[in-house]
Amino acid sequence: MIPERPPPVHVLLLANGTHRTRLPLARLLAAGCLIDDRRSDTDGVATARTLRPDVVLMDLPEGSGGALDLCRELQADAVTRSIPIIAITGNPAIGQFMMALGVKPCTDVSLHAEVLRLLAN
């Protein structure tokens, strides 16, 4: 009898995706993750509420106030507050602010390990 495979990890990509996500997303896809690229969606909370991903991934460039607001909205919403949020940022100041919001900052290099760590808990 063939053992059942666990369902793929569903990653929702929101907000200002840049070139920094290309390689990490390729690694996640190779690991069997399902990537929903919704960077162009104007209502990230509604998208997360509808899709109910395992994790939300955000790429936060410099001056990404709108993305920070989206993190706050995701955490305030009763349906989405339990979904972990990972933010790719190279800016230490944004990273510290994200930790204060309960969002896990990481680099593009550490993203794959961080997604797996979050989902193992």
C-alpha positions as CSV (number, residue, x, y, z in Angstrom):
1,M,0.0,0.0,0.0
2,I,1.3,3.4,-1.0
3,P,1.4,5.9,1.9
4,E,-0.7,9.0,1.4
5,R,1.2,12.2,0.7
6,P,0.4,15.1,3.0
7,P,-1.4,18.0,1.2
8,P,0.9,20.6,-0.3
9,V,1.7,23.7,1.8
10,H,-0.4,26.5,0.5
11,V,1.6,29.8,0.4
12,L,-0.2,33.0,-0.5
13,L,2.2,35.7,-1.9
14,L,0.9,39.2,-1.3
15,A,2.2,42.8,-1.6
16,N,4.9,44.3,-3.7
17,G,6.7,41.2,-5.0
18,T,10.1,42.0,-6.5
19,H,12.9,40.0,-7.9
20,R,13.9,38.9,-4.3
21,T,11.0,36.3,-4.4
22,R,12.0,34.6,-7.6
23,L,14.6,32.1,-6.2
24,P,12.8,31.5,-2.8
25,L,9.6,30.7,-4.7
26,A,11.4,28.3,-7.0
27,R,12.7,26.5,-3.8
28,L,9.2,26.3,-2.3
29,L,7.8,25.0,-5.5
30,A,10.5,22.4,-5.8
31,A,9.6,21.3,-2.2
32,G,6.0,20.7,-3.3
33,C,4.4,23.9,-2.0
34,L,1.4,25.4,-3.8
35,I,2.1,29.1,-4.5
36,D,-0.8,31.5,-5.0
37,D,0.8,34.6,-6.5
38,R,-1.7,37.4,-5.7
39,R,0.7,40.4,-5.6
40,S,-1.7,42.4,-7.8
41,D,-4.7,41.8,-5.7
42,T,-6.0,45.1,-4.2
43,D,-7.6,43.5,-1.1
44,G,-5.1,41.1,0.5
45,V,-7.3,40.4,3.5
46,A,-10.3,39.3,1.3
47,T,-7.9,37.1,-0.7
48,A,-6.5,35.5,2.4
49,R,-10.0,35.1,3.9
50,T,-11.2,33.3,0.7
51,L,-8.1,31.1,0.0
52,R,-7.2,30.3,3.7
53,P,-3.5,29.6,3.0
54,D,-1.2,27.9,5.4
55,V,1.1,30.9,5.3
56,V,1.1,34.4,3.9
57,L,4.4,35.6,2.3
58,M,5.0,39.3,1.7
59,D,8.0,41.0,0.1
60,L,8.5,44.3,1.8
61,P,10.6,46.8,-0.1
62,E,11.8,50.1,1.3
63,G,8.9,52.4,2.2
64,S,6.3,49.7,2.2
65,G,3.7,51.4,4.5
66,G,0.8,49.7,2.6
67,A,2.3,46.3,3.2
68,L,2.7,47.0,6.9
69,D,-1.0,48.1,7.0
70,L,-1.9,44.9,5.3
71,C,-0.1,42.9,8.0
72,R,-2.1,44.7,10.7
73,E,-5.3,44.1,8.9
74,L,-4.6,40.4,8.5
75,Q,-3.8,40.1,12.2
76,A,-7.0,42.0,13.2
77,D,-9.3,39.9,11.0
78,A,-11.0,37.0,12.9
79,V,-10.6,34.6,9.9
80,T,-7.0,35.4,9.0
81,R,-5.3,36.2,12.3
82,S,-4.2,32.6,12.8
83,I,-2.4,32.4,9.5
84,P,1.4,33.0,9.9
85,I,2.9,35.9,8.0
86,I,6.5,35.8,6.8
87,A,8.0,39.0,5.4
88,I,11.0,39.1,3.2
89,T,12.9,42.3,4.0
90,G,16.5,43.4,3.8
91,N,15.8,46.5,6.0
92,P,16.6,45.8,9.7
93,A,14.3,48.6,10.9
94,I,11.4,47.1,9.0
95,G,12.4,43.7,10.3
96,Q,12.2,44.9,14.0
97,F,8.9,46.6,13.4
98,M,7.5,43.4,11.8
99,M,8.6,41.3,14.8
100,A,6.7,43.8,17.0
101,L,3.6,43.1,14.9
102,G,4.1,39.3,15.3
103,V,5.3,38.9,11.7
104,K,8.4,36.8,11.1
105,P,10.9,38.8,9.1
106,C,13.4,36.8,7.0
107,T,15.8,37.1,4.1
108,D,15.2,35.5,0.7
109,V,17.9,33.0,1.6
110,S,16.2,31.8,4.9
111,L,12.6,31.8,3.5
112,H,12.3,28.1,2.7
113,A,13.6,27.0,6.1
114,E,11.3,29.5,7.8
115,V,8.2,28.3,6.0
116,L,9.0,24.7,7.0
117,R,9.8,25.7,10.6
118,L,6.5,27.6,10.9
119,L,4.5,24.7,9.6
120,A,6.2,22.1,11.8
121,N,4.9,23.9,14.9
